[in-house]
């Protein structure tokens, strides 16, 4: 995560099945802390990727219970500020487990490959996050009204979101 901690989600408890729990690992202190909120789906073999706004996308994977398993086509977001999981509206095009997720330069996520539990995939799909959800203001600095032709000026845009978090 952006604060240096590591989000650990889901997993499998042999004999019991998939987990819907999560915890944070702090490498500077070597400690684990349970997150009180539970995931929207119990998952194993899913992927997790840090998005540009600081949230984490958890997608696909498998739900395992009582010796049977089902590949998933659902996704959810973890908000590290609220320490909450919320389901992503809509489902992935395909059920996918053991897939890869790649954050692209434009903030979208490429989900590719994987399996449905029986067949290997050579397909991909794109997850597009709403980059401005919860945005309350944007400040540009330096606050110059114009840049002369031929000149260069580095501008920094800082967005402030609900809850006071910022993203540059």
Beta strands, then each sheet from edge to edge (+ up, - down):
strand 1: 5-9
strand 2: 12-13
strand 3: 17-18
strand 4: 22-26
strand 5: 31-34
strand 6: 47-50
strand 7: 56-59
strand 8: 62-65
strand 9: 68-71
strand 10: 75-79
strand 11: 84-87
strand 12: 100-103
strand 13: 109-112
strand 14: 124-127
strand 15: 135-141
strand 16: 156-161
strand 17: 166-167
sheet 1: 1+ 4- 5+
sheet 2: 2+ 3-
sheet 3: 6+ 7- 10+ 11-
sheet 4: 8+ 9-
sheet 5: 12+ 13- 14+
sheet 6: 15+ 16- 17+
end
